Amino acid sequence: MHEGLVLVTLGQTLGDRFLLVEQIGQGGMSTVFKAQDLENEGAAVVVKIPLPIFSSGVGSWSIFQREEEIGLKLDHPFVLKFLPLRSEKRRGYVVTEYVPGMTLSDRLRHERPLSGPEALRIASQLCAAIDHLHGRGFVHYDLKPANVMLCPDGSIRLIDFGLAHAATTSRFVLGGPPPAIGSSDYVAPEQIKRRRGRKSVDIYGVGALLYEMLTGRAPFPGDDPFVVASARILGDPPAPRAVNPYVSPEAEEIALRALSRDLNQRYHSALAMKRDLEHLDQVEMSGLCDRLQPVTRVRRVMRLARYVMLVGVVPVVTQVVLFILLWRHFARRP
């Protein structure tokens, strides 16, 4: 039977090369296996295989092809490495290096907040990875704790480029629909508004991760993803030091600058943010913590009212006006 039409199982060898030895994860679109690379002395690798529903059809496997295409163009110690594969492989899958350790998400489940120095160190490495990504012309677009691996040697790996796309366009690298929105806890305001966020989106994502590492909570916590996502359009998160008094003023300034709704106040590059993270004594204190605008009930009501006006009232009034004009036009005709 054709390899692409059956479910994979442990002990199976893909492409006469990758022996699947352990299932280490499963998401909404793929299953992830630890495998042995038989052409490289059995070295450990990770094989990500689309679920059957995503293994064929227009726009299905192309998502994984895009991720592989982008991954192969990246080469940085803090970015997950992709293995080039033969083009004649009989089913869709991508292969990356195997990285021991845990995700930042796992770490935060056991310990939150992290110490200030550790949070700054992780954020600095993440900025280095993002700077490399941007330098190669791509935007990650889905920064969240589950996409940051913490390695035993203290380094990180930025993983999962499923939503990544070219920085010069709001569309994916190989065409297709506009980029999907990432996790609601970490999306930037311009993502929610479906505007071209480009590199600023990743800066916001790093800021959201830094905020959570420093305070132990997301900038806008909540169970309703729509409420959480809209909150960042309506106002600012609480100052980090109001949540955790042990956060330094400089670290607070960095996090709030990265999370600014005003793109002119947000860091213009990951490299600029990295410099501040590594040189707290040189951070320019702007007093952002004193100018925060909290999300209030009044702001939510005003936004709802504007939405009702745009969606409900304005179209009705427009139709009434057009009807009156047409009625007058035909009433004047003999």
PESULWO-V571917 format. One record per residue. N is the residue number from 0. RES is the residue in one letter. BURIAL is I if it has 9 or more other ideal C-beta (glycine too) atoms within 8 Angstrom, else O. D_LAST is the distance of its C-alpha to the last C-alpha in Angstrom with 1 decimal. Layout:
BEGIN
((N;RES;BURIAL;D_LAST) (N;RES;BURIAL;D_LAST))
END
This chain:
BEGIN
((0;M;O;78.5) (1;H;O;76.2) (2;E;O;76.8) (3;G;I;73.1) (4;L;O;72.6) (5;V;O;75.3) (6;L;O;75.7) (7;V;I;78.2) (8;T;O;81.4) (9;L;O;84.2) (10;G;O;86.9) (11;Q;O;84.4) (12;T;I;84.5) (13;L;I;81.2) (14;G;I;81.4) (15;D;O;85.2) (16;R;O;85.3) (17;F;I;84.0) (18;L;I;86.0) (19;L;I;84.1) (20;V;I;86.5) (21;E;O;84.5) (22;Q;I;81.0) (23;I;O;80.3) (24;G;O;76.7) (25;Q;O;73.4) (26;G;O;69.9) (27;G;O;66.5) (28;M;O;66.5) (29;S;I;70.1) (30;T;I;73.8) (31;V;I;76.3) (32;F;I;79.8) (33;K;I;82.9) (34;A;I;84.5) (35;Q;I;87.4) (36;D;I;86.8) (37;L;I;89.4) (38;E;O;89.1) (39;N;O;90.0) (40;E;O;93.1) (41;G;O;91.2) (42;A;O;89.5) (43;A;O;87.1) (44;V;I;83.4) (45;V;I;80.2) (46;V;I;78.0) (47;K;I;74.4) (48;I;I;73.1) (49;P;I;69.5) (50;L;I;69.2) (51;P;O;68.5) (52;I;O;64.8) (53;F;I;64.6) (54;S;I;66.9) (55;S;O;64.4) (56;G;O;60.7) (57;V;O;58.2) (58;G;O;58.5) (59;S;I;61.5) (60;W;I;64.7) (61;S;I;62.8) (62;I;I;63.0) (63;F;I;66.8) (64;Q;I;66.8) (65;R;I;64.9) (66;E;I;67.4) (67;E;I;70.3) (68;E;I;68.9) (69;I;I;68.5) (70;G;I;71.8) (71;L;O;73.7) (72;K;O;72.4) (73;L;I;73.9) (74;D;O;77.6) (75;H;I;78.6) (76;P;O;81.4) (77;F;I;78.9) (78;V;I;76.4) (79;L;I;77.1) (80;K;I;78.3) (81;F;I;76.8) (82;L;I;78.9) (83;P;O;77.8) (84;L;I;77.9) (85;R;O;78.1) (86;S;O;74.7) (87;E;O;75.8) (88;K;I;76.1) (89;R;O;75.1) (90;R;I;73.2) (91;G;I;71.2) (92;Y;I;73.2) (93;V;I;74.0) (94;V;I;77.4) (95;T;I;78.4) (96;E;O;81.6) (97;Y;I;83.0) (98;V;I;83.2) (99;P;O;85.5) (100;G;O;84.5) (101;M;O;81.7) (102;T;I;78.1) (103;L;I;77.2) (104;S;I;75.4) (105;D;O;78.7) (106;R;I;80.5) (107;L;I;78.1) (108;R;O;78.6) (109;H;O;82.3) (110;E;O;82.2) (111;R;I;79.7) (112;P;I;79.4) (113;L;I;81.3) (114;S;O;83.6) (115;G;I;82.0) (116;P;O;83.9) (117;E;I;83.2) (118;A;I;79.4) (119;L;I;79.3) (120;R;I;81.4) (121;I;I;79.1) (122;A;I;76.0) (123;S;I;77.6) (124;Q;I;78.4) (125;L;I;74.9) (126;C;I;73.5) (127;A;I;75.8) (128;A;I;74.5) (129;I;I;70.8) (130;D;I;71.6) (131;H;I;73.0) (132;L;I;69.9) (133;H;I;67.6) (134;G;O;69.8) (135;R;O;69.4) (136;G;O;65.6) (137;F;I;64.9) (138;V;I;63.8) (139;H;I;65.4) (140;Y;I;62.5) (141;D;I;64.4) (142;L;I;67.3) (143;K;I;68.9) (144;P;I;72.4) (145;A;O;72.6) (146;N;I;72.0) (147;V;I;75.0) (148;M;I;78.4) (149;L;I;81.5) (150;C;I;84.5) (151;P;O;88.2) (152;D;O;88.9) (153;G;O;86.4) (154;S;O;83.7) (155;I;I;80.3) (156;R;I;78.1) (157;L;I;74.3) (158;I;I;73.2) (159;D;O;70.2) (160;F;I;67.7) (161;G;I;65.3) (162;L;I;62.3) (163;A;I;63.5) (164;H;I;61.3) (165;A;I;61.2) (166;A;I;60.9) (167;T;O;58.6) (168;T;O;55.8) (169;S;O;54.2) (170;R;I;54.8) (171;F;I;58.0) (172;V;I;60.4) (173;L;O;59.8) (174;G;O;56.1) (175;G;I;54.6) (176;P;O;52.7) (177;P;O;52.8) (178;P;I;56.1) (179;A;O;56.5) (180;I;O;57.2) (181;G;I;60.9) (182;S;O;62.7) (183;S;I;60.8) (184;D;I;63.9) (185;Y;I;64.0) (186;V;I;60.5) (187;A;I;59.2) (188;P;I;56.0) (189;E;I;54.4) (190;Q;I;55.1) (191;I;I;53.3) (192;K;O;50.3) (193;R;O;50.5) (194;R;O;50.9) (195;R;O;53.4) (196;G;I;56.5) (197;R;I;58.9) (198;K;I;62.4) (199;S;I;61.5) (200;V;I;61.1) (201;D;I;64.8) (202;I;I;65.9) (203;Y;I;64.2) (204;G;I;65.9) (205;V;I;69.3) (206;G;I;68.7) (207;A;I;67.8) (208;L;I;71.0) (209;L;I;73.1) (210;Y;I;71.7) (211;E;I;72.6) (212;M;I;76.1) (213;L;I;76.7) (214;T;I;75.4) (215;G;I;75.8) (216;R;O;72.1) (217;A;I;68.8) (218;P;I;66.6) (219;F;I;64.1) (220;P;O;66.0) (221;G;O;64.3) (222;D;O;63.9) (223;D;O;60.1) (224;P;O;59.3) (225;F;O;55.7) (226;V;O;56.8) (227;V;I;59.6) (228;A;I;57.3) (229;S;I;54.6) (230;A;I;57.4) (231;R;I;58.2) (232;I;I;54.6) (233;L;I;54.8) (234;G;I;58.2) (235;D;I;61.7) (236;P;I;64.8) (237;P;O;67.7) (238;A;I;70.2) (239;P;I;72.9) (240;R;I;75.6) (241;A;O;74.0) (242;V;I;74.5) (243;N;I;77.8) (244;P;O;79.8) (245;Y;O;82.0) (246;V;I;79.3) (247;S;O;80.1) (248;P;O;77.7) (249;E;I;77.4) (250;A;I;76.6) (251;E;I;74.0) (252;E;I;72.4) (253;I;I;72.3) (254;A;I;70.7) (255;L;I;68.0) (256;R;I;67.2) (257;A;I;66.7) (258;L;I;64.5) (259;S;I;62.3) (260;R;O;58.6) (261;D;O;58.2) (262;L;O;59.0) (263;N;O;60.3) (264;Q;O;63.0) (265;R;I;63.9) (266;Y;I;66.6) (267;H;O;65.3) (268;S;I;67.9) (269;A;I;70.3) (270;L;O;73.1) (271;A;I;72.3) (272;M;I;72.4) (273;K;I;75.6) (274;R;I;77.3) (275;D;I;76.6) (276;L;I;77.8) (277;E;O;81.1) (278;H;O;81.6) (279;L;I;80.8) (280;D;O;82.6) (281;Q;O;80.0) (282;V;I;76.9) (283;E;O;74.8) (284;M;O;74.1) (285;S;O;70.5) (286;G;O;70.5) (287;L;I;67.8) (288;C;I;69.4) (289;D;O;68.6) (290;R;O;64.9) (291;L;I;64.0) (292;Q;O;60.9) (293;P;O;61.6) (294;V;I;59.1) (295;T;O;58.2) (296;R;O;56.2) (297;V;O;53.8) (298;R;I;53.2) (299;R;I;52.6) (300;V;O;50.1) (301;M;O;48.2) (302;R;I;48.0) (303;L;O;46.8) (304;A;O;44.1) (305;R;O;42.9) (306;Y;O;42.8) (307;V;I;40.8) (308;M;I;38.3) (309;L;O;37.9) (310;V;O;37.9) (311;G;O;36.2) (312;V;O;34.3) (313;V;I;32.8) (314;P;O;31.2) (315;V;O;29.7) (316;V;O;28.3) (317;T;O;26.9) (318;Q;O;25.0) (319;V;O;23.7) (320;V;O;22.5) (321;L;O;20.8) (322;F;O;19.1) (323;I;O;17.9) (324;L;O;16.6) (325;L;O;14.7) (326;W;O;13.3) (327;R;O;12.1) (328;H;O;10.7) (329;F;O;8.6) (330;A;O;7.9) (331;R;O;6.4) (332;R;O;3.8) (333;P;O;0.0))
END
